Amino acid sequence: MTIEDLSKKIQWLGHDGFRIDAVKTIYFDPYEITGGPKADLICISHEHFDHCSPEDVARIQGSDTVIITEKDSAKKLTGDVRVLKPWETLTLDDIEVQAVPSYNTDKAFHPKANNWLGFVVEVEGVRVYHAGDCDFIPEMKELEVDIAFLPVSGTYVMTAEQAVEAALAINPKLAIPMHYGAIVGDKQDAVSFKKALEGKVEVLIF
């Protein structure tokens, strides 16, 4: 599948939440959703209420749903919950999930020592990166991904300007801004991100 084809199967659910309607139905950090197709896979980046929301998970969780997360979120969730640490990998049928580091460098909201997560999910031949709540961290330079979901709001995560630096370092075929419009940040953060990357990295704003 091409990157363009997969990009059409991505739904932004607000904040850091996404759904990919591919060979499997994959969710990332569902928060304040009204429902949706049952999940084959749910990736939860960390335990903060706007990322690990058991009520929202329950709306899309089926008997066969697999949840991949870190140790703190796992305590709040039920069902088939798999715990990963940064750089560990899990394969589910045709989907490979690699947990990657996600943390702050100049603020204390998301400490590196917590081993909270971002994810690189390879689905239908396309590698999708969900950065979680983080700043522009050195590990991003090691990633080889096609599509990158990057936070842009500042305060708890990197600013739009820092996210531009991250996008240039990662160099995905497509970048999608997130972490705005709910808790902190607004669409202007996403627009600034896109404008700064014109001619360098393609950006899709939902």
TORGU-358923 format. One line per 4 residues: number of its first residue (from 1); their letters; for each residue x, y, z of N, C-alpha, C, O, CB. Coordinates in pm, whole numbers. Atoms other than C-alpha are relative to their C-alpha. Glycine has a CB too. Example, Ala and Ser with C-alpha at 12.3 -4.5 7.8 and 13.67 -1.06 7.14 Angstrom:
1> AS> 89,-119,0,1230,-450,780,90,120,0,194,118,66,-99,3,125 ~ -82,-119,-6,1367,-106,714,-77,109,73,-26,220,90,41,46,-142
***
This chain:
1> MTIE> 84,-119,0,0,0,0,88,125,0,192,129,65,-95,0,123 ~ -77,-124,2,122,352,-76,-29,83,125,-129,63,194,-31,82,-126 ~ 19,-91,-114,165,619,190,-126,84,-20,-201,109,75,123,92,18 ~ 120,-79,28,-104,824,18,-127,-80,28,-223,-27,85,0,48,-145
5> DLSK> 117,85,-25,-348,533,31,-25,-17,150,-139,-7,196,19,-138,-67 ~ 19,19,-144,-285,471,400,-43,129,67,-123,127,160,129,-52,65 ~ 36,-128,-62,-312,842,482,-151,25,-8,-207,94,77,75,115,-68 ~ 145,-16,14,-673,827,359,-77,-87,99,-197,-69,118,-43,-33,-142
9> KIQW> 64,89,-97,-744,558,618,23,46,144,-15,-23,239,52,-141,-17 ~ -29,-55,-132,-628,777,910,-110,98,40,-147,186,-38,138,69,2 ~ 98,-93,-56,-887,952,1125,60,63,126,105,-7,216,-134,-72,33 ~ -41,-69,-123,-786,1218,1379,-121,7,92,-228,52,50,57,144,-29
13> LGHD> 111,4,-96,-1002,1177,1690,4,117,97,-75,122,191,3,-130,77 ~ -19,-112,-92,-887,1500,1856,114,-26,96,141,-141,131,-128,27,78 ~ -112,8,-93,-595,1573,2087,109,-91,-56,162,-63,-164,-48,-51,139 ~ -101,93,51,-349,1280,2048,-63,-128,-55,7,-225,-81,100,-34,109
17> GFRI> 71,121,40,-614,1032,1937,-9,-17,-151,-41,77,-223,-138,2,59 ~ 12,33,142,-607,860,1598,-58,-140,-14,-48,-223,76,137,10,-71 ~ 41,134,39,-768,564,1429,49,-25,-142,36,61,-229,-156,-17,11 ~ -40,41,134,-623,380,1131,-88,-118,-41,-88,-222,25,153,-38,-6
21> DAVK> 90,104,49,-876,176,934,70,-79,-110,38,-63,-228,-134,61,-53 ~ -79,77,96,-633,-63,765,-40,-147,8,-156,-178,39,152,17,27 ~ 29,143,-9,-608,-443,755,-46,-35,141,-122,-130,160,125,-84,-39 ~ 51,5,-137,-660,-406,1129,-45,140,40,3,239,-17,108,-55,100
25> TIYF> 43,-131,-51,-839,-126,1315,86,36,120,83,-31,223,-153,-2,39 ~ -101,-38,-99,-574,54,1518,-34,136,58,-60,231,-17,141,1,-63 ~ 22,-128,-68,-629,328,1775,126,41,76,202,-44,125,-121,-9,97 ~ -102,-57,-88,-381,556,1948,-67,98,96,-141,187,53,112,72,-83
29> DPYE> 42,-94,-105,-465,731,2278,-142,55,-18,-160,177,-24,97,115,5 ~ 137,-51,15,-845,750,2235,-44,78,124,-29,31,237,-98,-115,-27 ~ 39,-88,-111,-983,1036,2447,-121,83,-44,-119,147,-150,119,94,43 ~ 123,-75,26,-1331,1192,2459,-61,-38,-135,-102,48,-213,26,150,5
33> ITGG> 64,48,122,-1460,975,2175,-141,-47,34,-171,-79,149,83,-114,-66 ~ 138,44,-23,-1825,880,2132,-17,-148,-32,-120,-207,1,-97,83,-83 ~ 6,141,40,-1749,533,1997,81,-18,-127,169,63,-158,-147,-46,-22 ~ -73,27,123,-1626,382,1673,8,-149,-24,-41,-228,57,141,61,5
37> PKAD> -17,143,27,-1540,51,1510,80,-68,110,167,-6,171,69,-21,-136 ~ -76,73,-101,-1413,-216,1747,147,-6,-38,183,-24,-154,-57,-143,18 ~ -145,-4,22,-1037,-202,1787,58,-140,-5,22,-226,75,69,81,109 ~ -87,117,-6,-802,-482,1692,118,28,91,166,-59,163,47,-39,-140
41> LICI> -118,-40,-75,-518,-288,1852,-19,142,53,-62,231,-20,127,-9,-87 ~ 0,-134,-59,-506,7,2092,138,25,60,186,-53,142,-113,15,110 ~ -130,-39,-55,-175,180,2166,-21,118,94,-74,222,55,101,37,-114 ~ 14,-105,-102,-167,386,2487,138,46,41,219,-34,90,-81,-52,124
45> SHEH> -136,-50,-16,137,610,2526,43,16,146,157,-14,181,15,132,-69 ~ -36,-20,-142,123,692,2900,-126,22,82,-236,29,27,97,122,16 ~ 114,11,-91,-101,712,3204,-80,128,21,-185,121,86,48,-48,131 ~ 77,-123,-22,-218,1077,3197,-142,-17,-54,-164,-86,-153,69,120,-68
49> FDHC> 142,27,25,-597,1098,3186,-43,26,-144,-139,-36,-192,-84,85,91 ~ 39,-34,137,-610,1248,2836,68,-92,-103,61,-67,-223,34,145,-28 ~ -63,99,88,-414,953,2694,-42,-142,38,-75,-223,-48,153,12,7 ~ 50,127,-51,-505,657,2911,-136,24,64,-144,61,182,101,-65,102
53> SPED> 137,-24,-46,-883,684,2945,-77,-132,-8,-128,-167,-114,-70,112,-86 ~ 70,129,1,-1038,351,3048,-142,8,-55,-189,-86,-119,-3,-58,139 ~ 137,-14,49,-1386,486,2970,-4,3,-153,-92,-56,-214,-63,127,56 ~ -4,-7,145,-1290,566,2612,46,-131,-60,-6,-174,-164,91,113,-46
57> VARI> -45,131,46,-1103,239,2569,-118,-97,-2,-133,-175,-97,113,-55,90 ~ 113,94,-9,-1417,52,2679,-98,18,-116,-165,-78,-155,-74,20,133 ~ 94,-25,110,-1618,214,2398,40,-72,-130,-44,-95,-217,-10,150,-26 ~ -47,60,125,-1404,48,2131,67,-136,21,118,-197,-73,98,95,-68
61> QGSD> -69,124,-35,-1270,-258,2312,-91,-119,-22,-205,-122,26,49,4,146 ~ 72,124,19,-1383,-600,2198,69,-114,73,172,-94,138,-15,-32,-148 ~ -56,114,-72,-1312,-946,2332,138,-38,-53,216,-100,19,-94,-120,-11 ~ -129,35,59,-1014,-983,2095,96,119,-10,205,106,-67,-21,-58,-137
65> TVII> -85,-119,9,-872,-631,2131,128,-18,80,126,-62,195,-76,124,50 ~ -129,-1,-70,-503,-614,2219,37,144,30,29,231,-56,111,-69,-85 ~ -46,-133,-41,-378,-312,2414,150,-7,25,197,-93,99,-76,50,128 ~ -144,-10,-24,-11,-219,2402,28,132,70,-14,238,24,81,-10,-134
69> TEKD> -23,-120,-80,111,25,2664,120,-20,91,195,-116,77,-125,36,82 ~ -108,9,-97,356,90,2945,-57,-40,137,-178,-49,153,78,135,10 ~ 39,63,-126,347,-35,3304,-102,81,80,-188,22,145,121,-23,84 ~ 91,-82,-81,162,262,3462,-142,-3,-54,-238,-16,22,51,145,6
73> SAKK> 133,8,62,-126,263,3215,-59,-139,16,-180,-155,33,8,38,-148 ~ 49,138,-5,-149,-115,3229,-80,-27,128,-172,-108,127,117,-99,-9 ~ 69,20,-127,-263,-94,3593,-144,51,-5,-227,10,77,75,71,113 ~ 133,-61,9,-571,105,3484,-90,-68,-102,-208,-35,-112,14,146,-35
77> LTGD> 71,59,112,-676,-117,3195,-27,-148,23,42,-213,101,78,20,-129 ~ 34,142,-12,-837,-459,3162,-2,-62,-140,-4,8,-241,-138,-18,71 ~ 0,71,127,-839,-724,2892,139,-49,-35,222,-72,53,-55,89,-111 ~ -129,50,49,-545,-837,2679,97,117,-9,110,180,-113,-15,-72,-139
81> VRVL> -90,-116,-10,-291,-577,2791,146,-48,-5,187,-130,78,-27,80,130 ~ -141,37,15,71,-612,2676,86,122,37,63,232,-14,32,-49,-147 ~ -87,-108,-46,342,-402,2845,133,-5,-75,198,-109,-82,24,-9,153 ~ -128,-13,68,640,-280,2646,83,111,61,29,207,117,-20,25,-150
85> KPWE> -95,-106,-35,949,-77,2731,55,58,-130,45,-5,-235,115,-54,91 ~ -57,-59,121,1119,160,2486,94,-96,-71,179,-161,-9,72,128,33 ~ -77,80,96,1274,-24,2189,-41,-146,-5,15,-223,-82,145,8,33 ~ 53,136,12,1083,-346,2254,-102,-7,-114,-168,93,-146,-63,-46,133
89> TLTL> 86,18,118,882,-490,1964,-97,-115,23,-64,-214,89,85,-26,-126 ~ 101,104,-8,565,-693,1940,-66,-14,-137,-99,86,-201,-107,32,111 ~ 64,23,129,418,-852,1629,-137,-64,22,-150,-164,92,87,-90,-91 ~ 136,51,-8,43,-907,1598,-46,-28,-143,-77,65,-218,-97,100,72
93> DDIE> 35,38,137,-43,-1099,1282,92,73,-98,213,50,-99,-150,33,-30 ~ -80,-69,102,71,-869,1000,49,137,45,103,213,-36,-81,15,-127 ~ -35,-134,-48,137,-565,1218,116,-10,100,111,-89,194,-122,70,66 ~ -112,-6,-94,468,-489,1389,-6,132,76,-19,239,16,137,-14,-75
97> VQAV> 4,-118,-86,467,-248,1682,131,9,76,170,-84,146,-121,-5,98 ~ -120,-26,-79,785,-101,1822,-29,116,95,-71,224,52,123,33,-92 ~ 9,-108,-98,770,100,2143,129,82,-9,238,26,-20,-22,-55,145 ~ -117,-88,6,1003,403,2133,-10,102,114,-119,127,165,9,71,-139
101> PSYN> 3,-95,-111,1103,658,2397,-86,123,-30,-98,165,-145,140,44,34 ~ 79,-123,10,880,959,2461,10,73,133,-37,23,235,-150,-30,-38 ~ -24,-69,-127,977,1219,2720,30,147,-23,56,190,-136,115,-66,76 ~ -37,-142,4,1039,1585,2801,148,20,27,210,-55,102,-83,80,102
105> TDKA> -141,-34,-22,1383,1741,2788,18,126,84,122,143,147,70,18,-133 ~ -15,-127,-70,1315,2083,2944,-118,31,91,-141,146,128,18,112,-100 ~ 113,-13,-90,1010,2023,3161,-22,-136,67,34,-236,24,-130,48,-76 ~ 4,120,-85,903,1765,3419,-128,-83,-15,-150,-175,64,14,40,143
109> FHPK> 129,69,11,564,1642,3294,14,-145,-41,-65,-230,1,-89,72,-99 ~ -18,134,56,695,1334,3114,147,-39,14,224,-25,-81,-46,-6,-151 ~ -143,31,-25,1024,1216,3270,47,-121,-80,-28,-216,-101,23,-26,150 ~ -56,111,76,1250,989,3070,0,-128,83,-20,-237,29,142,33,-45
113> ANNW> -9,117,-87,1282,757,3370,-131,-79,8,-130,-195,48,41,44,139 ~ 128,70,-6,911,669,3347,-14,-107,-108,-101,-194,-99,-112,99,-13 ~ 10,95,113,972,474,3025,-136,5,-67,-189,-99,-108,28,-141,47 ~ 123,-16,76,656,615,2870,32,-7,-148,149,-2,-187,-71,134,35
117> LGFV> -22,50,135,607,548,2504,-51,90,-113,-148,163,-99,-62,-131,-13 ~ 52,-27,132,575,655,2148,-5,-135,-71,38,-236,-15,87,106,-79 ~ 14,126,71,503,392,1884,37,15,-147,6,116,-210,-143,-53,13 ~ -16,14,144,623,293,1540,-75,-127,-40,-37,-237,-1,153,-5,-43
121> VEVE> 84,112,41,359,72,1382,14,-19,-151,-11,74,-228,-150,25,39 ~ -8,30,143,422,-96,1048,-125,-75,-41,-150,-187,5,128,-82,-33 ~ 126,59,43,94,-168,876,-9,13,-153,5,122,-208,-122,68,70 ~ 12,4,146,48,-271,513,120,65,-69,106,132,-171,-130,69,-44
125> GVRV> -122,-48,61,408,-181,439,35,144,29,136,194,-21,-8,-19,-143 ~ -24,-141,-33,385,174,580,32,10,149,-35,-49,233,-124,88,-35 ~ -42,-17,-139,564,279,899,-54,132,55,-22,240,5,156,-4,11 ~ 68,-116,-59,359,515,1117,54,23,141,61,-69,222,-156,-21,3
129> YHAG> -57,-37,-130,509,699,1416,-97,89,76,-137,194,26,136,72,-19 ~ 76,-83,-94,298,829,1705,96,39,112,143,-47,186,-128,-76,57 ~ -108,-45,-88,532,1041,1916,-36,-2,148,54,6,232,42,138,-39 ~ 36,-15,-141,330,1044,2239,22,143,45,34,234,-37,82,-97,88
133> DCDF> -22,-135,-55,379,1342,2469,150,19,23,207,-41,114,-80,21,133 ~ -146,-10,-7,737,1454,2419,48,134,-54,-29,212,-111,66,-115,-76 ~ -71,-109,66,984,1720,2317,77,-60,-118,67,-179,-147,95,75,100 ~ -88,47,106,1227,1697,2026,116,-72,67,206,-9,121,49,117,-92
137> IPEM> -99,80,-73,1438,1412,2161,99,-63,-98,65,-86,-214,-71,-110,85 ~ -103,52,91,1762,1269,2017,-39,-130,-69,2,-154,-183,128,-23,77 ~ 38,130,57,1607,926,1958,-79,14,-131,-83,-79,-212,-81,-79,100 ~ 77,-19,123,1389,1074,1684,88,-12,-124,42,-53,-230,-69,136,2
141> KELE> -91,4,115,1695,1095,1459,28,-142,-46,76,-164,-157,131,71,34 ~ -25,141,32,1719,715,1466,-117,-66,-72,-104,-177,-123,31,-77,126 ~ 121,61,53,1368,656,1336,-3,4,-153,40,102,-214,-123,69,56 ~ 26,3,143,1287,551,982,-149,-27,-18,-194,-141,-9,87,-109,-73
145> VDIA> 145,12,7,919,620,931,-52,75,-122,15,164,-176,-66,54,129 ~ 64,-62,116,683,721,651,-95,112,40,-102,216,-25,-74,-103,-80 ~ 99,-97,-49,416,907,848,29,25,148,52,-69,224,-148,-51,-20 ~ -32,-35,-140,477,1095,1176,-110,88,58,-141,194,4,136,71,9
149> FLPV> 94,-81,-77,215,1219,1424,83,72,108,143,7,194,-115,-89,65 ~ -87,-76,-90,388,1500,1617,-79,105,78,-160,177,20,112,68,-80 ~ 66,-104,-80,265,1718,1907,56,137,-32,174,151,-63,15,-30,149 ~ -43,-134,43,277,2093,1838,-40,113,95,-12,229,65,-56,28,-135
153> SGTY> 66,-106,-78,107,2281,2123,89,73,100,53,181,147,-113,-57,73 ~ -77,-57,-109,389,2354,2366,-61,-35,135,-149,-121,142,11,151,-15 ~ 40,20,-140,331,2365,2746,44,-136,53,141,-143,129,-152,13,14 ~ -33,134,-49,339,1988,2808,88,-77,-99,148,-179,-64,-128,-80,27
157> VMTA> -72,67,109,507,1894,2479,78,106,-77,82,223,-37,-98,-78,-95 ~ -76,-97,78,722,2058,2214,-92,101,-68,-209,73,-96,85,-72,-105 ~ 73,-105,71,613,2382,2049,-4,-34,-149,63,-128,-194,66,139,24 ~ 6,19,144,526,2404,1681,139,19,-62,177,-54,-153,-100,98,-64
161> EQAV> -135,-25,53,875,2545,1617,92,-118,27,171,-157,-60,58,128,61 ~ -82,117,-32,1040,2253,1795,-45,-122,-79,36,-206,-117,-6,-29,151 ~ 53,111,79,811,2011,1613,49,8,-145,67,-95,-210,-154,1,4 ~ -58,-17,134,938,2156,1285,141,-59,-3,177,-130,-97,3,150,-41
165> EAAL> -136,58,-9,1294,2068,1394,-8,-152,4,71,-221,-60,74,54,125 ~ 17,146,-9,1174,1719,1484,-36,-59,-135,19,-162,-175,-108,-35,104 ~ 43,51,131,1003,1673,1148,117,-1,-99,131,-95,-177,-115,85,-55 ~ -115,-5,89,1316,1780,963,101,-109,33,165,-164,-56,66,137,6
169> AINP> -94,105,-42,1526,1535,1167,-52,-138,-38,25,-224,-81,23,7,152 ~ 61,131,32,1284,1245,1114,-14,-18,-151,7,-126,-205,-138,-13,69 ~ 18,-3,146,1215,1338,751,-100,-105,-49,-67,-189,-133,134,-22,-69 ~ 102,93,50,891,1144,705,-52,48,-136,-26,161,-176,-118,-12,102
173> KLAI> 66,-42,125,701,1147,376,-120,90,32,-158,175,-49,-46,-125,-82 ~ 118,-77,-40,405,1294,567,5,22,151,29,-71,227,-131,-73,-42 ~ 9,-32,-142,377,1473,903,-142,48,32,-203,121,-46,104,110,40 ~ 135,-37,-42,49,1514,1091,9,59,141,48,-12,234,-98,-124,-4
177> PMHY> -7,-61,-133,29,1762,1383,-111,-51,91,-221,-82,46,-7,152,-10 ~ 98,42,-100,-149,1661,1704,25,77,129,110,165,134,7,-155,25 ~ -11,-63,-131,-189,1767,2068,-32,150,-8,48,236,30,140,-21,60 ~ 53,-137,-1,-393,2081,2008,-152,-9,-7,-207,-111,-50,58,86,-119
181> GAIV> 144,-5,13,-756,2182,2029,-79,-63,112,-203,-62,109,-38,-63,-124 ~ 73,61,-112,-841,2001,2353,50,58,132,-15,146,189,16,-154,-1 ~ -52,-44,-130,-627,2055,2663,75,132,-14,56,224,65,92,-107,60 ~ -83,-119,23,-386,2313,2525,29,10,-148,28,-90,-220,133,-7,83
185> GDKQ> -32,-20,141,-298,2466,2190,-125,13,-86,-233,-29,-46,85,-113,-50 ~ 112,-14,92,-519,2551,1892,47,-26,-142,164,-57,-166,-64,140,12 ~ -32,36,138,-531,2502,1518,113,85,-58,183,43,-149,-123,13,-87 ~ -107,-84,51,-294,2793,1463,137,-65,20,229,-43,-60,-3,137,68
189> DAVS> -126,73,-21,-17,2576,1610,25,-96,-116,137,-108,-166,-3,-78,134 ~ -12,93,113,-85,2318,1339,29,74,-130,108,28,-212,-129,-84,-14 ~ -20,-80,122,-101,2586,1069,143,53,-5,206,51,-111,-102,117,-6 ~ -139,-50,-5,232,2735,1181,99,-111,-33,197,-90,-104,33,59,139
193> FKKA> -83,118,27,386,2388,1174,2,-30,-150,109,-52,-208,-54,-123,79 ~ 8,31,143,264,2327,820,71,105,-84,143,72,-178,-146,-11,-43 ~ -58,-110,79,372,2668,691,153,-6,4,219,18,-97,-49,136,52 ~ -146,3,-16,726,2629,828,63,-116,-78,182,-112,-109,37,-11,147
197> LEGK> -54,118,68,764,2292,652,-31,-2,-149,1,-99,-218,-55,-125,64 ~ 33,-5,142,638,2401,309,125,-22,-85,228,42,-64,-66,136,-36 ~ -112,29,87,863,2258,41,103,-93,60,201,-128,-6,65,125,-40 ~ -96,87,-70,1042,2038,294,-62,-133,38,-12,-239,2,55,69,125
201> VEVL> 74,119,-41,796,1792,447,-147,27,-22,-199,131,17,29,-37,150 ~ 143,-15,19,437,1740,342,-72,-12,134,-39,-98,216,-53,-106,-100 ~ 73,-1,-126,194,1816,625,-150,-11,-29,-203,57,-117,31,129,82 ~ 145,15,10,-168,1704,661,-63,45,131,-32,-8,238,-39,-147,-33
205> IF> 76,-46,-117,-395,1892,900,-144,-48,-15,-206,-29,-120,5,156,14 ~ 138,48,4,-730,1734,984,-96,110,42,-217,89,44,-17,-123,90
***
